[in-house]
Amino acid sequence: MIQTSLEALAREFWDGTGFHDTFPRKIEQAIAFKLPVALVGLSWLNIAAIGHWLQQRDIAARLPDERRDLCGCLVAHGGRGFIFICDAEAPEEQRLTTAHETAHFLIDYLWPRQQVIHTLGEGSAEVLDGLRPATPAERAAAILARLRLGPHIHVLPRPGKDEHSDVTVAHAEDRADQLALELVAPQARVRAVLNVLSARQALTAEVARATRATRFGLPAYAFHDTIQRMVRRQPTSFVADIAAGLRKRR
């Protein structure tokens, strides 16, 4: 993946869509405009339902042995992808799930794939898609780009149903979460909204979360950590501000 900030990557995603100033952001329309990805809504989302949908369309994919209900799932192969979401969920949940799986498609599949093809040439796409064996150089490039050869599958269990004990997996999920929020709730816009709000009233965590959720069309829980950090940085008074500074020096 190109080494640049998540903010820059998110801006690049929205460039040319005409939706970058629209909130809540129309990420579904932007995906259709920018990415080779199809969004699929299923009323009941699990691996069995996804496998059945793919089989009906003669799309072969080895899915993980996952029996839990899911919020979302990404299946990517051949430079293209399917993002499955549960369309029985609230629109805010669907927007967050879509952004999360889009982040995985970009960070963990499309950009590493493009990096390998740029380095080794168009012929390396045949290796990435499993159409021919890889040469030693192609295997090395795929490893360096942290790109699995063949289909890429990512499942997103429902909140509270999964614990990521693997450090690598946890890091990948955290990175996808950060990009997902930057795609649909850019930090610069969030700070601007909260600055205006704090000029009118005391900025509590509850008020900040509710305002951000309404403005950006996401579940309030998605903002817990960032809101806590922002609220803690708000001085309550001149004396409190001085006291906070003294504590930092101890």
C-alpha positions as CSV (number, residue, x, y, z in Angstrom):
1,M,0.0,0.0,0.0
2,I,1.2,3.5,-0.7
3,Q,2.7,5.0,2.5
4,T,0.6,8.0,3.1
5,S,-1.9,9.2,5.7
6,L,-5.4,7.7,6.0
7,E,-6.8,11.2,5.6
8,A,-5.1,11.5,2.2
9,L,-6.3,8.1,1.2
10,A,-9.9,9.0,2.1
11,R,-9.7,12.2,0.2
12,E,-8.4,10.3,-2.8
13,F,-11.4,8.0,-2.6
14,W,-13.9,10.9,-2.6
15,D,-12.1,12.9,-5.3
16,G,-14.3,13.3,-8.4
17,T,-17.4,11.7,-6.9
18,G,-19.2,15.0,-6.2
19,F,-20.2,13.6,-2.8
20,H,-17.3,14.8,-0.6
21,D,-19.4,17.7,0.8
22,T,-22.5,15.6,1.4
23,F,-23.3,14.3,4.9
24,P,-24.2,11.7,5.8
25,R,-21.9,10.6,3.0
26,K,-23.3,8.6,0.2
27,I,-20.7,5.9,0.3
28,E,-22.8,3.4,-1.7
29,Q,-22.9,5.8,-4.7
30,A,-19.2,6.6,-4.4
31,I,-18.3,2.9,-4.4
32,A,-20.3,2.4,-7.6
33,F,-18.5,5.4,-9.1
34,K,-14.9,4.6,-7.9
35,L,-14.5,0.9,-7.3
36,P,-15.0,-2.4,-9.0
37,V,-17.2,-3.5,-6.1
38,A,-20.8,-4.6,-6.0
39,L,-22.8,-4.1,-2.8
40,V,-25.1,-7.0,-1.9
41,G,-27.8,-6.7,0.8
42,L,-29.2,-9.8,2.3
43,S,-31.9,-9.9,5.0
44,W,-30.0,-12.7,6.9
45,L,-26.3,-12.5,6.7
46,N,-24.1,-15.5,7.4
47,I,-21.6,-17.6,5.5
48,A,-24.3,-20.1,4.3
49,A,-26.4,-17.3,2.8
50,I,-23.4,-15.7,1.2
51,G,-22.2,-19.0,-0.2
52,H,-25.7,-19.7,-1.6
53,W,-25.8,-16.3,-3.3
54,L,-22.4,-16.8,-4.9
55,Q,-23.3,-20.4,-6.0
56,Q,-26.5,-19.2,-7.7
57,R,-24.3,-16.9,-9.9
58,D,-21.6,-19.5,-10.6
59,I,-19.0,-17.6,-8.6
60,A,-16.5,-19.9,-6.9
61,A,-15.0,-18.9,-3.6
62,R,-13.7,-20.9,-0.6
63,L,-15.4,-19.3,2.3
64,P,-14.3,-19.7,5.9
65,D,-16.0,-22.1,8.3
66,E,-17.9,-19.3,10.1
67,R,-21.3,-20.1,11.7
68,R,-22.1,-16.8,13.4
69,D,-24.3,-14.1,12.1
70,L,-22.4,-11.3,10.4
71,C,-22.6,-7.6,10.1
72,G,-20.7,-7.7,6.8
73,C,-18.4,-9.7,4.5
74,L,-16.0,-8.9,1.7
75,V,-15.2,-11.4,-1.1
76,A,-12.5,-10.1,-3.5
77,H,-10.9,-11.8,-6.5
78,G,-9.7,-10.9,-9.9
79,G,-9.4,-7.2,-9.0
80,R,-13.1,-7.0,-8.1
81,G,-15.1,-7.5,-5.0
82,F,-18.5,-8.1,-3.4
83,I,-19.4,-6.4,-0.1
84,F,-22.3,-8.2,1.6
85,I,-24.2,-6.3,4.3
86,C,-27.3,-7.1,6.3
87,D,-30.0,-4.9,4.9
88,A,-32.3,-5.5,7.9
89,E,-29.9,-3.4,10.0
90,A,-30.5,0.3,10.6
91,P,-29.1,2.6,7.8
92,E,-26.4,3.9,10.3
93,E,-25.2,0.3,10.9
94,Q,-25.2,-0.4,7.1
95,R,-23.2,2.7,6.4
96,L,-20.5,1.8,9.0
97,T,-20.3,-1.8,7.8
98,T,-20.0,-0.7,4.2
99,A,-17.2,1.8,5.1
100,H,-15.4,-0.9,7.1
101,E,-15.4,-3.5,4.3
102,T,-14.5,-0.8,1.8
103,A,-11.5,0.0,3.9
104,H,-10.5,-3.6,3.9
105,F,-10.9,-3.8,0.1
106,L,-8.7,-0.8,-0.4
107,I,-6.0,-1.5,2.3
108,D,-5.8,-5.2,2.3
109,Y,-6.6,-6.1,-1.3
110,L,-6.8,-3.4,-4.1
111,W,-3.8,-1.2,-3.2
112,P,-1.4,-4.1,-2.4
113,R,-2.5,-5.8,-5.7
114,Q,-1.9,-2.6,-7.6
115,Q,1.6,-2.3,-6.0
116,V,2.5,-5.8,-7.1
117,I,1.2,-5.3,-10.6
118,H,3.0,-1.9,-10.9
119,T,6.3,-3.6,-9.7
120,L,6.1,-6.8,-11.7
121,G,3.9,-5.9,-14.7
122,E,0.4,-6.8,-15.8
123,G,1.3,-10.5,-16.2
124,S,1.6,-10.8,-12.4
125,A,-2.2,-10.4,-12.2
126,E,-2.5,-14.0,-13.5
127,V,-0.5,-15.2,-10.4
128,L,-2.6,-13.1,-8.0
129,D,-5.7,-14.6,-9.4
130,G,-4.4,-18.2,-9.3
131,L,-4.3,-18.7,-13.0
132,R,-0.6,-19.8,-13.1
133,P,2.1,-20.6,-10.6
134,A,4.2,-17.7,-9.2
135,T,7.9,-17.2,-10.0
136,P,10.2,-16.7,-7.0
137,A,10.2,-12.9,-7.7
138,E,6.4,-12.8,-7.8
139,R,6.1,-14.8,-4.6
140,A,8.5,-12.4,-2.9
141,A,6.6,-9.3,-4.2
142,A,3.3,-10.7,-2.9
143,I,4.8,-11.4,0.5
144,L,6.3,-7.9,0.7
145,A,2.9,-6.4,-0.2
146,R,1.3,-8.7,2.4
147,L,-1.0,-9.9,-0.3
148,R,-2.5,-13.4,-0.3
149,L,-2.5,-15.1,-3.7
150,G,-6.0,-16.0,-4.7
151,P,-9.3,-14.8,-3.3
152,H,-9.4,-12.4,-0.3
153,I,-12.2,-13.0,2.2
154,H,-13.0,-10.9,5.2
155,V,-15.9,-11.4,7.6
156,L,-17.2,-8.9,10.1
157,P,-19.0,-10.6,13.1
158,R,-21.6,-8.7,15.0
159,P,-20.3,-6.5,17.9
160,G,-19.4,-8.5,21.0
161,K,-19.3,-11.8,19.1
162,D,-15.5,-11.9,18.4
163,E,-12.3,-11.4,20.2
164,H,-9.1,-10.7,18.2
165,S,-6.3,-12.2,20.1
166,D,-3.9,-12.2,17.1
167,V,-1.9,-9.0,17.2
168,T,-1.7,-8.9,13.4
169,V,-5.4,-9.3,12.9
170,A,-6.1,-6.7,15.6
171,H,-3.8,-4.2,13.9
172,A,-5.5,-4.8,10.5
173,E,-9.0,-4.4,12.1
174,D,-7.9,-1.2,13.9
175,R,-6.4,0.2,10.6
176,A,-9.6,-0.6,8.7
177,D,-11.7,1.0,11.5
178,Q,-9.7,4.2,11.3
179,L,-10.0,4.4,7.5
180,A,-13.7,3.6,7.6
181,L,-14.3,6.5,10.0
182,E,-12.2,8.8,7.9
183,L,-14.2,7.8,4.8
184,V,-17.6,8.7,6.3
185,A,-16.7,11.0,9.2
186,P,-13.4,12.9,8.4
187,Q,-11.6,14.0,11.5
188,A,-11.3,17.6,10.2
189,R,-15.0,17.8,9.7
190,V,-15.7,16.3,13.1
191,R,-13.5,18.8,14.8
192,A,-15.2,21.6,13.0
193,V,-18.6,20.5,14.0
194,L,-17.6,20.0,17.6
195,N,-15.9,23.4,17.7
196,V,-19.1,25.1,16.6
197,L,-21.0,23.1,19.2
198,S,-18.7,23.8,22.1
199,A,-19.0,27.5,21.4
200,R,-22.7,27.3,22.1
201,Q,-22.8,24.9,25.0
202,A,-20.8,22.7,27.3
203,L,-19.3,19.8,25.3
204,T,-20.0,16.5,27.1
205,A,-19.3,13.1,25.7
206,E,-23.0,12.4,25.4
207,V,-23.8,15.6,23.5
208,A,-20.7,15.1,21.2
209,R,-21.6,11.5,20.3
210,A,-25.3,12.4,19.6
211,T,-24.3,15.4,17.4
212,R,-21.7,13.4,15.5
213,A,-24.0,10.4,15.0
214,T,-26.8,12.7,13.7
215,R,-24.5,14.7,11.4
216,F,-22.6,11.8,9.9
217,G,-25.2,9.1,10.0
218,L,-23.3,6.6,12.0
219,P,-24.1,4.7,15.3
220,A,-23.1,6.7,18.3
221,Y,-20.8,3.9,19.7
222,A,-18.5,4.3,16.6
223,F,-17.3,7.6,18.1
224,H,-16.6,6.6,21.7
225,D,-12.8,6.6,21.8
226,T,-12.3,9.7,19.6
227,I,-15.0,11.7,21.4
228,Q,-13.5,10.8,24.8
229,R,-10.2,12.2,23.6
230,M,-11.7,15.4,22.2
231,V,-13.8,16.1,25.3
232,R,-10.9,15.5,27.6
233,R,-9.0,18.2,25.7
234,Q,-11.7,20.8,26.3
235,P,-10.7,23.1,29.2
236,T,-13.6,23.7,31.6
237,S,-12.1,26.9,32.9
238,F,-8.9,29.0,33.2
239,V,-8.1,27.4,36.6
240,A,-8.8,23.9,35.3
241,D,-6.6,24.5,32.3
242,I,-3.7,25.6,34.5
243,A,-4.2,22.6,36.8
244,A,-4.1,20.2,33.8
245,G,-0.9,21.8,32.7
246,L,0.7,21.4,36.2
247,R,-0.3,17.8,36.3
248,K,1.5,17.1,33.0
249,R,4.7,18.5,34.4
250,R,4.8,16.2,37.5
